Amino acid sequence: MQERTPDDLELVERCRRGEVAAFNALFARHCSWVCNLAFRLTGSREDAEDMTQNAFLRAYRALGSYDGRAAFTTWLYRITVNVCLDEIKRRGRRPTPITSIIPEESDGPEINDPAPDLEAEVEASERRRVLLEAIHSLPAKHRSVLVLFELEGLSYEEMAAALGTNVGTIKSRLNRARLALRDRLEPVKELFISSASQVSR
């Protein structure tokens, strides 16, 4: 008979009893999405790997404070976001390449177009570059809610739990982030208007 896979809460309890293997199991189970989240927040693969290590280290030290009322993943989301935002604030510095924090276009089947519309491809690439630069220019707290909502797909409730606030604050912050992004894009709005008009044809 196949051995039952312990859930997160059981592994946490075993960690508290000093079982190193239990924490290693938690790390193996969750390190991929933690690193992906850190990458989207920092825009750097190297930084993301460091932040992943820091997030799990902070989680290990704080296991005694985890009461199990929220899912372990929600608790770990909050730690990861805080670790990344602390690092971003600490740096207050160099612009980080962000062109890869948003997933690439769908990996669907390739269609070999014998006469691709080069002009359209160039415009799409330029829109993507401008959009990513605008997101990168936002304050960390605005960038974080955009990443969690638009890229990670968290609900308002999950974001509130992950960021240690309430749903009203999350909605307000997300609205401000979108308005700030719109302001950043205002000087080049024609680039996006032309795209929308082409789609509507």
C-alpha positions as CSV (number, residue, x, y, z in Angstrom):
1,M,0.0,0.0,0.0
2,Q,1.3,3.4,-1.0
3,E,2.4,5.6,1.9
4,R,0.2,8.6,2.7
5,T,1.8,12.0,1.8
6,P,1.7,14.2,4.9
7,D,0.0,17.6,4.5
8,D,1.7,20.9,5.3
9,L,0.3,21.2,8.8
10,E,1.6,17.7,9.7
11,L,5.0,18.6,8.3
12,V,5.1,21.8,10.3
13,E,4.3,19.9,13.5
14,R,7.1,17.5,12.7
15,C,9.5,20.4,12.1
16,R,8.6,21.8,15.5
17,R,9.6,18.4,17.0
18,G,13.0,18.8,15.3
19,E,12.6,16.7,12.2
20,V,14.9,18.3,9.6
21,A,13.6,16.0,6.9
22,A,10.1,17.5,7.4
23,F,11.3,21.0,6.7
24,N,13.2,19.7,3.7
25,A,10.0,18.2,2.5
26,L,8.2,21.6,2.9
27,F,11.0,23.3,1.0
28,A,10.9,20.8,-1.9
29,R,7.1,21.1,-2.1
30,H,7.0,24.9,-2.2
31,C,10.3,26.3,-3.3
32,S,9.4,26.5,-7.0
33,W,6.4,28.8,-6.6
34,V,8.2,30.8,-3.9
35,C,11.2,31.4,-6.3
36,N,8.8,32.3,-9.1
37,L,7.0,34.9,-6.9
38,A,10.4,36.3,-5.8
39,F,11.5,36.5,-9.4
40,R,8.4,38.4,-10.4
41,L,8.8,40.9,-7.5
42,T,12.5,41.5,-7.9
43,G,13.0,41.0,-11.6
44,S,16.2,39.1,-11.1
45,R,16.9,35.4,-11.2
46,E,19.9,35.8,-8.9
47,D,18.0,37.9,-6.4
48,A,15.0,35.5,-6.5
49,E,17.2,32.6,-5.5
50,D,18.6,34.6,-2.6
51,M,15.1,35.7,-1.5
52,T,13.8,32.2,-1.7
53,Q,16.5,31.0,0.7
54,N,15.8,34.0,3.0
55,A,12.1,33.4,2.9
56,F,12.4,29.8,4.0
57,L,15.0,30.7,6.6
58,R,12.6,33.3,8.0
59,A,9.8,30.8,7.9
60,Y,11.8,28.2,9.7
61,R,12.6,30.6,12.5
62,A,9.0,31.7,12.8
63,L,7.4,28.3,12.7
64,G,6.5,28.7,16.4
65,S,4.2,31.6,15.4
66,Y,2.3,29.8,12.7
67,D,-1.0,28.9,14.3
68,G,-2.6,27.0,11.4
69,R,-5.6,29.2,11.0
70,A,-4.5,30.3,7.6
71,A,-3.1,27.8,5.0
72,F,0.6,27.3,5.2
73,T,0.9,28.6,1.6
74,T,-0.8,31.9,2.6
75,W,1.5,32.3,5.5
76,L,4.5,31.6,3.3
77,Y,3.2,34.0,0.7
78,R,3.2,36.8,3.3
79,I,6.8,35.9,4.4
80,T,8.1,35.8,0.8
81,V,6.5,39.1,-0.2
82,N,7.8,40.8,3.0
83,V,11.3,39.5,2.4
84,C,11.3,40.7,-1.2
85,L,9.8,44.2,-0.3
86,D,12.3,44.5,2.5
87,E,15.1,43.9,0.1
88,I,13.7,46.3,-2.5
89,K,13.4,49.0,0.1
90,R,16.9,48.3,1.4
91,R,18.4,48.7,-2.0
92,G,16.5,51.7,-3.1
93,R,18.7,51.6,-6.1
94,R,19.5,50.2,-9.5
95,P,16.6,49.5,-11.9
96,T,16.2,45.8,-12.2
97,P,15.5,44.2,-15.5
98,I,11.8,43.3,-15.4
99,T,11.2,42.1,-18.9
100,S,10.7,38.6,-17.7
101,I,8.5,39.0,-14.6
102,I,5.4,38.7,-16.8
103,P,5.0,35.3,-18.4
104,E,5.8,35.0,-22.1
105,E,3.0,34.6,-24.5
106,S,1.3,31.2,-24.7
107,D,3.5,28.2,-25.6
108,G,0.8,27.0,-28.0
109,P,1.6,25.3,-31.3
110,E,3.7,27.4,-33.6
111,I,2.0,28.6,-36.7
112,N,4.4,29.1,-39.6
113,D,3.2,32.3,-41.3
114,P,4.9,32.6,-44.7
115,A,4.4,36.4,-44.6
116,P,4.4,37.5,-41.0
117,D,3.3,41.1,-40.3
118,L,6.7,42.4,-39.1
119,E,5.3,45.9,-38.3
120,A,2.7,44.4,-36.0
121,E,5.3,42.3,-34.3
122,V,7.5,45.3,-33.7
123,E,4.6,47.3,-32.3
124,A,3.7,44.5,-30.0
125,S,7.2,44.2,-28.8
126,E,7.4,47.9,-28.1
127,R,4.1,47.9,-26.2
128,R,5.4,45.1,-24.0
129,R,8.7,46.9,-23.3
130,V,6.9,50.1,-22.4
131,L,4.3,48.3,-20.2
132,L,7.0,46.4,-18.3
133,E,9.1,49.5,-17.7
134,A,6.0,51.3,-16.4
135,I,5.2,48.4,-14.0
136,H,8.9,48.5,-12.8
137,S,8.7,52.2,-12.1
138,L,5.8,51.8,-9.6
139,P,6.4,51.8,-5.8
140,A,7.1,48.4,-4.3
141,K,3.6,48.1,-2.6
142,H,1.8,48.9,-5.9
143,R,4.0,46.6,-7.9
144,S,3.4,43.8,-5.4
145,V,-0.4,43.9,-5.6
146,L,-0.2,43.9,-9.4
147,V,2.0,40.9,-9.3
148,L,-0.1,39.0,-6.8
149,F,-3.4,39.8,-8.5
150,E,-2.6,39.9,-12.2
151,L,0.2,37.3,-12.4
152,E,-0.2,35.1,-9.4
153,G,-4.0,35.0,-9.6
154,L,-4.7,35.5,-5.9
155,S,-8.1,36.6,-4.8
156,Y,-8.7,39.8,-2.8
157,E,-9.1,37.6,0.3
158,E,-5.9,35.7,-0.3
159,M,-4.0,38.9,-1.0
160,A,-5.2,40.4,2.2
161,A,-4.1,37.4,4.2
162,A,-0.8,37.2,2.4
163,L,-0.1,40.9,2.9
164,G,-1.5,41.1,6.5
165,T,-4.2,43.7,5.7
166,N,-7.9,43.7,4.8
167,V,-9.8,43.3,1.6
168,G,-10.7,47.0,1.5
169,T,-7.1,48.1,1.7
170,I,-6.2,45.6,-1.0
171,K,-8.9,46.9,-3.4
172,S,-7.8,50.5,-2.7
173,R,-4.2,49.7,-3.2
174,L,-4.8,47.8,-6.4
175,N,-7.0,50.6,-7.8
176,R,-4.2,53.1,-7.0
177,A,-1.6,50.8,-8.6
178,R,-3.7,50.7,-11.8
179,L,-4.2,54.4,-11.8
180,A,-0.5,54.9,-11.3
181,L,0.2,52.5,-14.2
182,R,-2.2,54.4,-16.4
183,D,-0.5,57.7,-15.6
184,R,2.9,56.2,-16.5
185,L,1.5,55.1,-19.8
186,E,-0.3,58.3,-20.6
187,P,2.5,59.8,-22.7
188,V,2.5,56.7,-25.0
189,K,-1.2,55.9,-24.9
190,E,-1.4,56.1,-28.7
191,L,0.7,52.9,-28.7
192,F,-2.1,51.1,-26.9
193,I,-5.0,52.8,-28.5
194,S,-3.8,51.8,-31.9
195,S,-3.5,48.2,-30.7
196,A,-7.1,48.2,-29.3
197,S,-8.5,49.6,-32.5
198,Q,-6.8,46.9,-34.6
199,V,-8.2,44.2,-32.3
200,S,-11.7,45.7,-32.6
201,R,-11.7,45.6,-36.4
